[in-house]
Amino acid sequence: MFDRRKLNKLNFFRFLFLFLVSVWISACVVVPAPIESHYNRGVDLYDQGEYSKAIEQYKLALISHPEDHFASYNLAVAYQDQGKTNKAEELYKKVLSLREDSGSRINLAAIYLSQGKTEESLSQLRIAVESNKDNPNPASVLGEYLERLGKLPESEKSFKNALDIDEKHAPTHYRLGRLFIKQNAFDKAQIHLKRAAELAPKEATYLEELANEEKRRGNSMEAIALYERISLLQPDRPEIWFQLGDLYKQNDYFKQAAMRFWTALDLDRNNPAIHRALLEIYQKLTKLEKDSIQAVESKSTIARKP
């Protein structure tokens, strides 16, 4: 008979040996660094705002891989950001000759709209919508363009089509909210602006539109909360601090108002409106302090009387 305990010990030591060997091997493996490429360098430079240098890298990437539609698209975007729309247009068309691409059609539509070619612009967006039925963005952008052109019913329909594709598409809720404001449908606007802010809580543009609407409705404290969130996301905007100061002042929170006005003044020293607001606040604070002193002295006098 064989001894099962010895066999179990043997299996244990064999397992331990293999485990230690595997750990040693994995410790010796060197993970190679990501492959450096002209395309990757171009992306990094573009993100840093170095458009000219990014363009050179994308060009070098296309020399090695002429059919690389990603490099062509990014090169077109860089040209468009520089205002070189003719070069950008040519490259977007090159990308579209290789494959259907919603980004290229949307950017091409923007170029055509800037040139006054309204029908060509809308045509590109409609093709993008038809070719990308699972993507809400083309329908949303089409709705925005229709709104700019004053075609509000068509615009609303396009926004709703986008939300049918993806109910959680924050840009569409934001755009639809703005459209309803333009139509004086403020209750509907508030619903969609709130939804946009919920879906993209760090998007200052959405928060600001909602804050403006809450302020218009007289919901001062809701507006204050939203402007405070914006001030954290974009602390270098004096107009946001001024809005906060004004709202705090309207609600008699004068000390809080003074602090926000001072921040606004630090960012915009030459704005006379901020200087006037601070003067008004300190006049109110001075009066409140005088009234407080008089009240204290009056109580003290009464207390001293026999």
Secondary structure, 3 states (H helix, E strand, C coil): CCCHHHHHHHHHHHHHHHHHHHHHHHHHCCCCCCCCCHHHHHHHHHHCCCHHHHHHHHHHHHHHCCCCHHHHHHHHHHHHHCCCHHHHHHHHHHHHHHCCCHHHHHHHHHHHHHCCCHHHHHHHHHHHHHHCCCCHHHHHHHHHHHHHCCCHHHHHHHHHHHHHHCCCCHHHHHHHHHHHHHCCCHHHHHHHHHHHHHHCCCCHHHHHHHHHHHHHCCCHHHHHHHHHHHHHHCCCCHHHHHHHHHHHHHCCCHHHHHHHHHHHHHHCCCCHHHHHHHHHHHHHHHHHHHHHHHHHHHHHHHHHCC
